Amino acid sequence: MASGSTVRHILVTGQPGVGKTTLVRKTCEVLKKNGIPVQGFYTEELRVAGKRTGFDIVTLDGKRGELARVREDSGNRKDCRVGQYSVDVASFERVALPTLKGTENPVFVIDEIGKMELFSRTFIQSVKALLEKPQTTVIATIPIARHRPIPFVEEVRNRHDVKVFTVSHENRDDLQDTILTAVTKAYQRILPQH
């Protein structure tokens, strides 16, 4: 984990449903109001009659695509599945990947670096490239560490230039200002000095 002066990337983790995406979206709104460019995507839960039926990818500029839906197991071993969800890798790549490119230096938003998204090898390579690019700041959500860690998530979590914030029901309302300050400082650190 990075010391304060070397942090370039901010990771937000916590239990499912604790408010990671909401926290990242609110942070992005404030960054934009403060004149800091942001681009990327977030994951939105879909519900029908109170029951979760899947997830969509929504870009910060409003494009939307399917990430996963509840589907019966087809028995096809090539299906990309996480539990009851079938992942539409092609849709994810078509919508999410263009947001991870850019010639300017926005804060890149990635919600989430998780099991579903990691079916895309191109996504993994794009995330690696962004994290290595010197003039880049990333704010991303990651799953909480569990008994069966996801190797790429752990690689990202353990980078020397990363600060990880763990969201809980108790701290989520107070954490936004802390995360906003960390992202703003990281972003200002990478700007060309005049």
Rosetta constraint file for C-alpha pairs under 8 A:
AtomPair CA 1 CA 157 HARMONIC 7.78 0.50
AtomPair CA 1 CA 158 HARMONIC 5.96 0.50
AtomPair CA 1 CA 159 HARMONIC 6.20 0.50
AtomPair CA 1 CA 160 HARMONIC 5.01 0.50
AtomPair CA 1 CA 161 HARMONIC 6.59 0.50
AtomPair CA 1 CA 162 HARMONIC 5.67 0.50
AtomPair CA 1 CA 163 HARMONIC 6.02 0.50
AtomPair CA 1 CA 164 HARMONIC 7.72 0.50
AtomPair CA 2 CA 6 HARMONIC 5.76 0.50
AtomPair CA 2 CA 7 HARMONIC 5.44 0.50
AtomPair CA 2 CA 159 HARMONIC 7.53 0.50
AtomPair CA 2 CA 160 HARMONIC 4.80 0.50
AtomPair CA 2 CA 161 HARMONIC 4.78 0.50
AtomPair CA 2 CA 162 HARMONIC 5.39 0.50
AtomPair CA 2 CA 163 HARMONIC 6.00 0.50
AtomPair CA 3 CA 7 HARMONIC 6.40 0.50
AtomPair CA 3 CA 161 HARMONIC 7.77 0.50
AtomPair CA 6 CA 160 HARMONIC 7.80 0.50
AtomPair CA 6 CA 161 HARMONIC 5.57 0.50
AtomPair CA 7 CA 160 HARMONIC 7.85 0.50
AtomPair CA 7 CA 161 HARMONIC 4.60 0.50
AtomPair CA 7 CA 162 HARMONIC 5.40 0.50
AtomPair CA 7 CA 163 HARMONIC 6.23 0.50
AtomPair CA 7 CA 186 HARMONIC 5.95 0.50
AtomPair CA 8 CA 136 HARMONIC 7.18 0.50
AtomPair CA 8 CA 137 HARMONIC 5.25 0.50
AtomPair CA 8 CA 138 HARMONIC 7.14 0.50
AtomPair CA 8 CA 161 HARMONIC 5.49 0.50
AtomPair CA 8 CA 162 HARMONIC 6.23 0.50
AtomPair CA 8 CA 183 HARMONIC 7.78 0.50
AtomPair CA 8 CA 186 HARMONIC 4.78 0.50
AtomPair CA 8 CA 187 HARMONIC 7.11 0.50
AtomPair CA 8 CA 189 HARMONIC 7.85 0.50
AtomPair CA 8 CA 190 HARMONIC 7.80 0.50
AtomPair CA 9 CA 131 HARMONIC 7.55 0.50
AtomPair CA 9 CA 137 HARMONIC 5.24 0.50
AtomPair CA 9 CA 138 HARMONIC 4.75 0.50
AtomPair CA 9 CA 139 HARMONIC 5.88 0.50
AtomPair CA 9 CA 161 HARMONIC 6.31 0.50
AtomPair CA 9 CA 162 HARMONIC 4.81 0.50
AtomPair CA 9 CA 163 HARMONIC 6.45 0.50
AtomPair CA 9 CA 183 HARMONIC 7.41 0.50
AtomPair CA 9 CA 186 HARMONIC 7.02 0.50
AtomPair CA 10 CA 137 HARMONIC 7.86 0.50
AtomPair CA 10 CA 138 HARMONIC 6.18 0.50
AtomPair CA 10 CA 139 HARMONIC 4.65 0.50
AtomPair CA 10 CA 140 HARMONIC 6.41 0.50
AtomPair CA 10 CA 162 HARMONIC 5.78 0.50
AtomPair CA 10 CA 163 HARMONIC 5.11 0.50
AtomPair CA 10 CA 164 HARMONIC 6.06 0.50
AtomPair CA 10 CA 165 HARMONIC 7.59 0.50
AtomPair CA 10 CA 179 HARMONIC 7.66 0.50
AtomPair CA 10 CA 182 HARMONIC 7.35 0.50
AtomPair CA 10 CA 183 HARMONIC 6.55 0.50
AtomPair CA 11 CA 139 HARMONIC 5.75 0.50
AtomPair CA 11 CA 140 HARMONIC 4.95 0.50
AtomPair CA 11 CA 141 HARMONIC 5.52 0.50
AtomPair CA 11 CA 142 HARMONIC 6.71 0.50
AtomPair CA 11 CA 157 HARMONIC 7.41 0.50
AtomPair CA 11 CA 162 HARMONIC 6.99 0.50
AtomPair CA 11 CA 163 HARMONIC 6.15 0.50
AtomPair CA 11 CA 164 HARMONIC 4.66 0.50
AtomPair CA 11 CA 165 HARMONIC 6.14 0.50
AtomPair CA 12 CA 20 HARMONIC 6.49 0.50
AtomPair CA 12 CA 139 HARMONIC 7.60 0.50
AtomPair CA 12 CA 140 HARMONIC 6.17 0.50
AtomPair CA 12 CA 141 HARMONIC 4.61 0.50
AtomPair CA 12 CA 142 HARMONIC 6.21 0.50
AtomPair CA 12 CA 164 HARMONIC 5.88 0.50
AtomPair CA 12 CA 165 HARMONIC 4.93 0.50
AtomPair CA 12 CA 166 HARMONIC 5.95 0.50
AtomPair CA 12 CA 167 HARMONIC 6.93 0.50
AtomPair CA 13 CA 20 HARMONIC 6.74 0.50
AtomPair CA 13 CA 141 HARMONIC 5.74 0.50
AtomPair CA 13 CA 142 HARMONIC 5.15 0.50
AtomPair CA 13 CA 143 HARMONIC 5.64 0.50
AtomPair CA 13 CA 144 HARMONIC 5.38 0.50
AtomPair CA 13 CA 164 HARMONIC 7.18 0.50
AtomPair CA 13 CA 165 HARMONIC 6.19 0.50
AtomPair CA 13 CA 166 HARMONIC 4.82 0.50
AtomPair CA 13 CA 167 HARMONIC 6.03 0.50
AtomPair CA 14 CA 18 HARMONIC 6.47 0.50
AtomPair CA 14 CA 20 HARMONIC 6.90 0.50
AtomPair CA 14 CA 142 HARMONIC 7.88 0.50
AtomPair CA 14 CA 143 HARMONIC 6.51 0.50
AtomPair CA 14 CA 144 HARMONIC 5.14 0.50
AtomPair CA 14 CA 166 HARMONIC 5.27 0.50
AtomPair CA 14 CA 167 HARMONIC 4.94 0.50
AtomPair CA 14 CA 168 HARMONIC 6.34 0.50
AtomPair CA 15 CA 143 HARMONIC 7.27 0.50
AtomPair CA 15 CA 144 HARMONIC 6.12 0.50
AtomPair CA 15 CA 167 HARMONIC 7.74 0.50
AtomPair CA 15 CA 168 HARMONIC 7.43 0.50
AtomPair CA 16 CA 143 HARMONIC 7.76 0.50
AtomPair CA 18 CA 167 HARMONIC 6.84 0.50
AtomPair CA 18 CA 168 HARMONIC 6.02 0.50
AtomPair CA 18 CA 169 HARMONIC 6.00 0.50
AtomPair CA 18 CA 172 HARMONIC 7.90 0.50
AtomPair CA 19 CA 23 HARMONIC 6.03 0.50
AtomPair CA 19 CA 167 HARMONIC 7.40 0.50
AtomPair CA 19 CA 168 HARMONIC 8.00 0.50
AtomPair CA 19 CA 169 HARMONIC 7.90 0.50
AtomPair CA 19 CA 172 HARMONIC 7.12 0.50
AtomPair CA 20 CA 24 HARMONIC 6.25 0.50
AtomPair CA 20 CA 141 HARMONIC 6.74 0.50
AtomPair CA 20 CA 167 HARMONIC 6.72 0.50
AtomPair CA 21 CA 25 HARMONIC 6.06 0.50
AtomPair CA 21 CA 42 HARMONIC 6.83 0.50
AtomPair CA 21 CA 43 HARMONIC 7.26 0.50
AtomPair CA 21 CA 111 HARMONIC 6.74 0.50
AtomPair CA 21 CA 141 HARMONIC 7.42 0.50
AtomPair CA 22 CA 26 HARMONIC 6.12 0.50
AtomPair CA 23 CA 27 HARMONIC 6.14 0.50
AtomPair CA 23 CA 172 HARMONIC 7.41 0.50
AtomPair CA 23 CA 176 HARMONIC 6.33 0.50
AtomPair CA 24 CA 28 HARMONIC 6.17 0.50
AtomPair CA 24 CA 139 HARMONIC 7.76 0.50
AtomPair CA 24 CA 140 HARMONIC 7.95 0.50
AtomPair CA 24 CA 141 HARMONIC 7.99 0.50
AtomPair CA 25 CA 29 HARMONIC 6.37 0.50
AtomPair CA 25 CA 42 HARMONIC 7.82 0.50
AtomPair CA 26 CA 30 HARMONIC 6.52 0.50
AtomPair CA 26 CA 176 HARMONIC 7.74 0.50
AtomPair CA 27 CA 31 HARMONIC 6.19 0.50
AtomPair CA 27 CA 176 HARMONIC 6.49 0.50
AtomPair CA 27 CA 179 HARMONIC 7.57 0.50
AtomPair CA 27 CA 180 HARMONIC 5.95 0.50
AtomPair CA 28 CA 32 HARMONIC 6.14 0.50
AtomPair CA 28 CA 38 HARMONIC 6.78 0.50
AtomPair CA 29 CA 33 HARMONIC 6.30 0.50
AtomPair CA 30 CA 34 HARMONIC 6.15 0.50
AtomPair CA 30 CA 180 HARMONIC 7.91 0.50
AtomPair CA 31 CA 35 HARMONIC 6.43 0.50
AtomPair CA 31 CA 36 HARMONIC 5.17 0.50
AtomPair CA 31 CA 37 HARMONIC 7.18 0.50
AtomPair CA 31 CA 38 HARMONIC 7.40 0.50
AtomPair CA 31 CA 180 HARMONIC 7.53 0.50
AtomPair CA 31 CA 184 HARMONIC 7.71 0.50
AtomPair CA 32 CA 36 HARMONIC 5.20 0.50
AtomPair CA 32 CA 37 HARMONIC 5.91 0.50
AtomPair CA 32 CA 38 HARMONIC 6.76 0.50
AtomPair CA 36 CA 106 HARMONIC 7.01 0.50
AtomPair CA 36 CA 107 HARMONIC 7.41 0.50
AtomPair CA 37 CA 105 HARMONIC 7.68 0.50
AtomPair CA 37 CA 106 HARMONIC 4.69 0.50
AtomPair CA 37 CA 107 HARMONIC 6.20 0.50
AtomPair CA 38 CA 60 HARMONIC 7.76 0.50
AtomPair CA 38 CA 106 HARMONIC 4.93 0.50
AtomPair CA 38 CA 107 HARMONIC 4.68 0.50
AtomPair CA 38 CA 108 HARMONIC 5.86 0.50
AtomPair CA 38 CA 109 HARMONIC 6.95 0.50
AtomPair CA 39 CA 59 HARMONIC 7.62 0.50
AtomPair CA 39 CA 60 HARMONIC 5.89 0.50
AtomPair CA 39 CA 61 HARMONIC 7.61 0.50
AtomPair CA 39 CA 99 HARMONIC 6.07 0.50
AtomPair CA 39 CA 100 HARMONIC 7.50 0.50
AtomPair CA 39 CA 106 HARMONIC 6.39 0.50
AtomPair CA 39 CA 107 HARMONIC 6.46 0.50
AtomPair CA 39 CA 108 HARMONIC 5.20 0.50
AtomPair CA 39 CA 109 HARMONIC 5.98 0.50
AtomPair CA 40 CA 59 HARMONIC 5.74 0.50
AtomPair CA 40 CA 60 HARMONIC 5.79 0.50
AtomPair CA 40 CA 96 HARMONIC 7.15 0.50
AtomPair CA 40 CA 99 HARMONIC 4.72 0.50
AtomPair CA 40 CA 100 HARMONIC 6.08 0.50
AtomPair CA 40 CA 108 HARMONIC 5.42 0.50
AtomPair CA 40 CA 109 HARMONIC 4.47 0.50
AtomPair CA 40 CA 110 HARMONIC 5.86 0.50
AtomPair CA 41 CA 57 HARMONIC 6.56 0.50
AtomPair CA 41 CA 58 HARMONIC 5.48 0.50
AtomPair CA 41 CA 59 HARMONIC 4.06 0.50
AtomPair CA 41 CA 60 HARMONIC 5.53 0.50
AtomPair CA 41 CA 96 HARMONIC 6.29 0.50
AtomPair CA 41 CA 99 HARMONIC 7.00 0.50
AtomPair CA 41 CA 109 HARMONIC 5.93 0.50
AtomPair CA 41 CA 110 HARMONIC 5.59 0.50
AtomPair CA 41 CA 111 HARMONIC 6.10 0.50
AtomPair CA 42 CA 57 HARMONIC 5.90 0.50
AtomPair CA 42 CA 58 HARMONIC 5.47 0.50
AtomPair CA 42 CA 59 HARMONIC 6.38 0.50
AtomPair CA 42 CA 60 HARMONIC 7.49 0.50
AtomPair CA 42 CA 109 HARMONIC 7.44 0.50
AtomPair CA 42 CA 110 HARMONIC 6.31 0.50
AtomPair CA 42 CA 111 HARMONIC 4.39 0.50
AtomPair CA 42 CA 112 HARMONIC 6.78 0.50
AtomPair CA 43 CA 55 HARMONIC 6.45 0.50
AtomPair CA 43 CA 56 HARMONIC 5.74 0.50
AtomPair CA 43 CA 57 HARMONIC 4.78 0.50
AtomPair CA 43 CA 58 HARMONIC 6.21 0.50
AtomPair CA 43 CA 111 HARMONIC 5.79 0.50
AtomPair CA 43 CA 112 HARMONIC 6.79 0.50
AtomPair CA 44 CA 55 HARMONIC 5.48 0.50
AtomPair CA 44 CA 56 HARMONIC 5.19 0.50
AtomPair CA 44 CA 57 HARMONIC 6.30 0.50
AtomPair CA 44 CA 58 HARMONIC 6.91 0.50
AtomPair CA 45 CA 52 HARMONIC 6.94 0.50
AtomPair CA 45 CA 53 HARMONIC 7.90 0.50
AtomPair CA 45 CA 54 HARMONIC 6.13 0.50
AtomPair CA 45 CA 55 HARMONIC 4.59 0.50
AtomPair CA 45 CA 56 HARMONIC 6.58 0.50
AtomPair CA 46 CA 52 HARMONIC 5.71 0.50
AtomPair CA 46 CA 53 HARMONIC 5.63 0.50
AtomPair CA 46 CA 54 HARMONIC 5.14 0.50
AtomPair CA 46 CA 55 HARMONIC 5.41 0.50
AtomPair CA 46 CA 56 HARMONIC 7.11 0.50
AtomPair CA 47 CA 51 HARMONIC 5.10 0.50
AtomPair CA 47 CA 52 HARMONIC 4.26 0.50
AtomPair CA 47 CA 53 HARMONIC 5.39 0.50
AtomPair CA 47 CA 54 HARMONIC 7.19 0.50
AtomPair CA 48 CA 52 HARMONIC 6.50 0.50
AtomPair CA 48 CA 53 HARMONIC 6.55 0.50
AtomPair CA 53 CA 69 HARMONIC 5.78 0.50
AtomPair CA 53 CA 70 HARMONIC 5.36 0.50
AtomPair CA 54 CA 67 HARMONIC 7.57 0.50
AtomPair CA 54 CA 68 HARMONIC 5.21 0.50
AtomPair CA 54 CA 69 HARMONIC 4.04 0.50
AtomPair CA 54 CA 70 HARMONIC 5.80 0.50
AtomPair CA 54 CA 85 HARMONIC 6.93 0.50
AtomPair CA 55 CA 66 HARMONIC 6.61 0.50
AtomPair CA 55 CA 67 HARMONIC 5.43 0.50
AtomPair CA 55 CA 68 HARMONIC 5.18 0.50
AtomPair CA 55 CA 69 HARMONIC 6.46 0.50
AtomPair CA 56 CA 64 HARMONIC 6.72 0.50
AtomPair CA 56 CA 65 HARMONIC 5.58 0.50
AtomPair CA 56 CA 66 HARMONIC 4.53 0.50
AtomPair CA 56 CA 67 HARMONIC 4.86 0.50
AtomPair CA 56 CA 68 HARMONIC 6.81 0.50
AtomPair CA 57 CA 64 HARMONIC 5.61 0.50
AtomPair CA 57 CA 65 HARMONIC 5.25 0.50
AtomPair CA 57 CA 66 HARMONIC 6.08 0.50
AtomPair CA 57 CA 67 HARMONIC 5.80 0.50
AtomPair CA 57 CA 92 HARMONIC 6.77 0.50
AtomPair CA 57 CA 95 HARMONIC 7.15 0.50
AtomPair CA 57 CA 96 HARMONIC 6.96 0.50
AtomPair CA 58 CA 62 HARMONIC 6.19 0.50
AtomPair CA 58 CA 63 HARMONIC 5.65 0.50
AtomPair CA 58 CA 64 HARMONIC 4.47 0.50
AtomPair CA 58 CA 65 HARMONIC 6.64 0.50
AtomPair CA 58 CA 95 HARMONIC 7.82 0.50
AtomPair CA 58 CA 96 HARMONIC 7.90 0.50
AtomPair CA 59 CA 63 HARMONIC 5.16 0.50
AtomPair CA 59 CA 64 HARMONIC 6.42 0.50
AtomPair CA 59 CA 95 HARMONIC 7.31 0.50
AtomPair CA 59 CA 96 HARMONIC 6.84 0.50
AtomPair CA 59 CA 99 HARMONIC 7.20 0.50
AtomPair CA 63 CA 95 HARMONIC 6.97 0.50
AtomPair CA 64 CA 95 HARMONIC 6.76 0.50
AtomPair CA 65 CA 91 HARMONIC 5.91 0.50
AtomPair CA 65 CA 92 HARMONIC 6.55 0.50
AtomPair CA 65 CA 95 HARMONIC 6.01 0.50
AtomPair CA 66 CA 88 HARMONIC 6.51 0.50
AtomPair CA 66 CA 91 HARMONIC 5.82 0.50
AtomPair CA 66 CA 92 HARMONIC 6.47 0.50
AtomPair CA 67 CA 87 HARMONIC 5.70 0.50
AtomPair CA 67 CA 88 HARMONIC 5.38 0.50
AtomPair CA 67 CA 89 HARMONIC 7.01 0.50
AtomPair CA 67 CA 91 HARMONIC 6.62 0.50
AtomPair CA 67 CA 92 HARMONIC 5.40 0.50
AtomPair CA 67 CA 116 HARMONIC 7.71 0.50
AtomPair CA 68 CA 85 HARMONIC 5.75 0.50
AtomPair CA 68 CA 86 HARMONIC 5.30 0.50
AtomPair CA 68 CA 87 HARMONIC 4.23 0.50
AtomPair CA 68 CA 88 HARMONIC 5.75 0.50
AtomPair CA 68 CA 116 HARMONIC 7.77 0.50
AtomPair CA 69 CA 85 HARMONIC 5.17 0.50
AtomPair CA 69 CA 86 HARMONIC 5.52 0.50
AtomPair CA 69 CA 87 HARMONIC 6.82 0.50
AtomPair CA 70 CA 84 HARMONIC 5.53 0.50
AtomPair CA 70 CA 85 HARMONIC 4.50 0.50
AtomPair CA 70 CA 86 HARMONIC 6.25 0.50
AtomPair CA 71 CA 84 HARMONIC 6.55 0.50
AtomPair CA 71 CA 85 HARMONIC 6.09 0.50
AtomPair CA 71 CA 86 HARMONIC 6.01 0.50
AtomPair CA 72 CA 84 HARMONIC 7.39 0.50
AtomPair CA 73 CA 84 HARMONIC 7.72 0.50
AtomPair CA 74 CA 79 HARMONIC 7.81 0.50
AtomPair CA 79 CA 86 HARMONIC 6.92 0.50
AtomPair CA 79 CA 87 HARMONIC 7.69 0.50
AtomPair CA 80 CA 86 HARMONIC 5.85 0.50
AtomPair CA 80 CA 87 HARMONIC 5.35 0.50
AtomPair CA 80 CA 88 HARMONIC 7.55 0.50
AtomPair CA 80 CA 89 HARMONIC 7.75 0.50
AtomPair CA 80 CA 119 HARMONIC 6.92 0.50
AtomPair CA 81 CA 85 HARMONIC 5.57 0.50
AtomPair CA 81 CA 86 HARMONIC 4.60 0.50
AtomPair CA 81 CA 87 HARMONIC 5.81 0.50
AtomPair CA 81 CA 116 HARMONIC 7.67 0.50
AtomPair CA 82 CA 86 HARMONIC 6.61 0.50
AtomPair CA 82 CA 87 HARMONIC 7.41 0.50
AtomPair CA 82 CA 115 HARMONIC 7.17 0.50
AtomPair CA 82 CA 116 HARMONIC 6.59 0.50
AtomPair CA 87 CA 116 HARMONIC 6.31 0.50
AtomPair CA 88 CA 92 HARMONIC 6.29 0.50
AtomPair CA 89 CA 93 HARMONIC 6.09 0.50
AtomPair CA 89 CA 117 HARMONIC 7.64 0.50
AtomPair CA 89 CA 119 HARMONIC 6.77 0.50
AtomPair CA 89 CA 120 HARMONIC 6.26 0.50
AtomPair CA 90 CA 94 HARMONIC 6.09 0.50
AtomPair CA 91 CA 95 HARMONIC 6.26 0.50
AtomPair CA 92 CA 96 HARMONIC 5.66 0.50
AtomPair CA 92 CA 97 HARMONIC 7.60 0.50
AtomPair CA 92 CA 117 HARMONIC 7.55 0.50
AtomPair CA 93 CA 97 HARMONIC 5.17 0.50
AtomPair CA 93 CA 98 HARMONIC 7.98 0.50
AtomPair CA 93 CA 120 HARMONIC 7.26 0.50
AtomPair CA 93 CA 122 HARMONIC 7.84 0.50
AtomPair CA 93 CA 123 HARMONIC 7.28 0.50
AtomPair CA 94 CA 98 HARMONIC 7.27 0.50
AtomPair CA 95 CA 99 HARMONIC 7.67 0.50
AtomPair CA 96 CA 100 HARMONIC 7.19 0.50
AtomPair CA 97 CA 101 HARMONIC 7.35 0.50
AtomPair CA 97 CA 123 HARMONIC 6.59 0.50
AtomPair CA 97 CA 126 HARMONIC 7.58 0.50
AtomPair CA 100 CA 108 HARMONIC 6.80 0.50
AtomPair CA 100 CA 126 HARMONIC 6.84 0.50
AtomPair CA 100 CA 127 HARMONIC 7.72 0.50
AtomPair CA 100 CA 130 HARMONIC 7.57 0.50
AtomPair CA 102 CA 106 HARMONIC 7.98 0.50
AtomPair CA 105 CA 135 HARMONIC 6.64 0.50
AtomPair CA 105 CA 136 HARMONIC 6.17 0.50
AtomPair CA 105 CA 137 HARMONIC 8.00 0.50
AtomPair CA 106 CA 136 HARMONIC 7.35 0.50
AtomPair CA 106 CA 137 HARMONIC 7.39 0.50
AtomPair CA 107 CA 136 HARMONIC 6.93 0.50
AtomPair CA 107 CA 137 HARMONIC 5.11 0.50
AtomPair CA 107 CA 138 HARMONIC 5.61 0.50
AtomPair CA 107 CA 139 HARMONIC 7.09 0.50
AtomPair CA 107 CA 187 HARMONIC 6.97 0.50
AtomPair CA 108 CA 136 HARMONIC 7.69 0.50
AtomPair CA 108 CA 137 HARMONIC 6.31 0.50
AtomPair CA 108 CA 138 HARMONIC 4.68 0.50
AtomPair CA 108 CA 139 HARMONIC 6.25 0.50
AtomPair CA 109 CA 138 HARMONIC 5.92 0.50
AtomPair CA 109 CA 139 HARMONIC 5.06 0.50
AtomPair CA 109 CA 140 HARMONIC 5.71 0.50
AtomPair CA 110 CA 138 HARMONIC 7.41 0.50
AtomPair CA 110 CA 139 HARMONIC 6.40 0.50
AtomPair CA 110 CA 140 HARMONIC 4.50 0.50
AtomPair CA 110 CA 141 HARMONIC 6.55 0.50
AtomPair CA 111 CA 140 HARMONIC 5.48 0.50
AtomPair CA 111 CA 141 HARMONIC 5.05 0.50
AtomPair CA 111 CA 142 HARMONIC 7.60 0.50
AtomPair CA 112 CA 117 HARMONIC 7.22 0.50
AtomPair CA 112 CA 140 HARMONIC 6.20 0.50
AtomPair CA 112 CA 141 HARMONIC 4.82 0.50
AtomPair CA 112 CA 142 HARMONIC 5.77 0.50
AtomPair CA 113 CA 117 HARMONIC 6.23 0.50
AtomPair CA 113 CA 118 HARMONIC 6.95 0.50
AtomPair CA 113 CA 140 HARMONIC 6.98 0.50
AtomPair CA 113 CA 141 HARMONIC 6.22 0.50
AtomPair CA 113 CA 142 HARMONIC 5.24 0.50
AtomPair CA 113 CA 143 HARMONIC 7.60 0.50
AtomPair CA 113 CA 153 HARMONIC 6.78 0.50
AtomPair CA 114 CA 118 HARMONIC 6.06 0.50
AtomPair CA 114 CA 142 HARMONIC 6.06 0.50
AtomPair CA 114 CA 143 HARMONIC 6.27 0.50
AtomPair CA 114 CA 153 HARMONIC 7.19 0.50
AtomPair CA 115 CA 119 HARMONIC 6.94 0.50
AtomPair CA 115 CA 150 HARMONIC 7.62 0.50
AtomPair CA 117 CA 123 HARMONIC 7.19 0.50
AtomPair CA 118 CA 123 HARMONIC 6.84 0.50
AtomPair CA 118 CA 124 HARMONIC 6.38 0.50
AtomPair CA 120 CA 124 HARMONIC 6.59 0.50
AtomPair CA 121 CA 125 HARMONIC 6.33 0.50
AtomPair CA 122 CA 126 HARMONIC 6.08 0.50
AtomPair CA 123 CA 127 HARMONIC 6.10 0.50
AtomPair CA 124 CA 128 HARMONIC 6.18 0.50
AtomPair CA 125 CA 129 HARMONIC 6.11 0.50
AtomPair CA 126 CA 130 HARMONIC 6.18 0.50
AtomPair CA 127 CA 131 HARMONIC 6.16 0.50
AtomPair CA 128 CA 132 HARMONIC 6.22 0.50
AtomPair CA 129 CA 133 HARMONIC 6.07 0.50
AtomPair CA 130 CA 136 HARMONIC 6.64 0.50
AtomPair CA 130 CA 138 HARMONIC 7.67 0.50
AtomPair CA 131 CA 136 HARMONIC 7.03 0.50
AtomPair CA 131 CA 137 HARMONIC 7.67 0.50
AtomPair CA 131 CA 138 HARMONIC 7.17 0.50
AtomPair CA 134 CA 190 HARMONIC 7.41 0.50
AtomPair CA 135 CA 190 HARMONIC 5.12 0.50
AtomPair CA 135 CA 191 HARMONIC 7.03 0.50
AtomPair CA 136 CA 187 HARMONIC 7.48 0.50
AtomPair CA 136 CA 190 HARMONIC 6.68 0.50
AtomPair CA 137 CA 183 HARMONIC 7.52 0.50
AtomPair CA 137 CA 186 HARMONIC 6.44 0.50
AtomPair CA 137 CA 187 HARMONIC 5.74 0.50
AtomPair CA 137 CA 190 HARMONIC 7.59 0.50
AtomPair CA 139 CA 183 HARMONIC 7.28 0.50
AtomPair CA 142 CA 153 HARMONIC 6.87 0.50
AtomPair CA 143 CA 153 HARMONIC 7.90 0.50
AtomPair CA 145 CA 149 HARMONIC 5.97 0.50
AtomPair CA 149 CA 153 HARMONIC 7.66 0.50
AtomPair CA 149 CA 154 HARMONIC 6.84 0.50
AtomPair CA 150 CA 154 HARMONIC 6.20 0.50
AtomPair CA 151 CA 155 HARMONIC 6.18 0.50
AtomPair CA 152 CA 156 HARMONIC 6.29 0.50
AtomPair CA 153 CA 157 HARMONIC 6.02 0.50
AtomPair CA 154 CA 158 HARMONIC 6.01 0.50
AtomPair CA 155 CA 159 HARMONIC 6.49 0.50
AtomPair CA 156 CA 162 HARMONIC 7.83 0.50
AtomPair CA 157 CA 162 HARMONIC 6.88 0.50
AtomPair CA 157 CA 164 HARMONIC 7.13 0.50
AtomPair CA 158 CA 162 HARMONIC 7.26 0.50
AtomPair CA 165 CA 179 HARMONIC 7.69 0.50
AtomPair CA 167 CA 171 HARMONIC 6.31 0.50
AtomPair CA 167 CA 172 HARMONIC 5.50 0.50
AtomPair CA 167 CA 175 HARMONIC 7.45 0.50
AtomPair CA 168 CA 172 HARMONIC 5.66 0.50
AtomPair CA 171 CA 175 HARMONIC 5.93 0.50
AtomPair CA 172 CA 176 HARMONIC 7.05 0.50
AtomPair CA 174 CA 178 HARMONIC 7.50 0.50
AtomPair CA 175 CA 179 HARMONIC 6.13 0.50
AtomPair CA 176 CA 180 HARMONIC 5.92 0.50
AtomPair CA 177 CA 181 HARMONIC 6.07 0.50
AtomPair CA 178 CA 182 HARMONIC 6.27 0.50
AtomPair CA 179 CA 183 HARMONIC 6.09 0.50
AtomPair CA 180 CA 184 HARMONIC 6.01 0.50
AtomPair CA 181 CA 185 HARMONIC 6.07 0.50
AtomPair CA 182 CA 186 HARMONIC 6.13 0.50
AtomPair CA 183 CA 187 HARMONIC 6.02 0.50
AtomPair CA 184 CA 188 HARMONIC 6.07 0.50
AtomPair CA 185 CA 189 HARMONIC 6.11 0.50
AtomPair CA 186 CA 190 HARMONIC 6.69 0.50
AtomPair CA 187 CA 191 HARMONIC 6.62 0.50
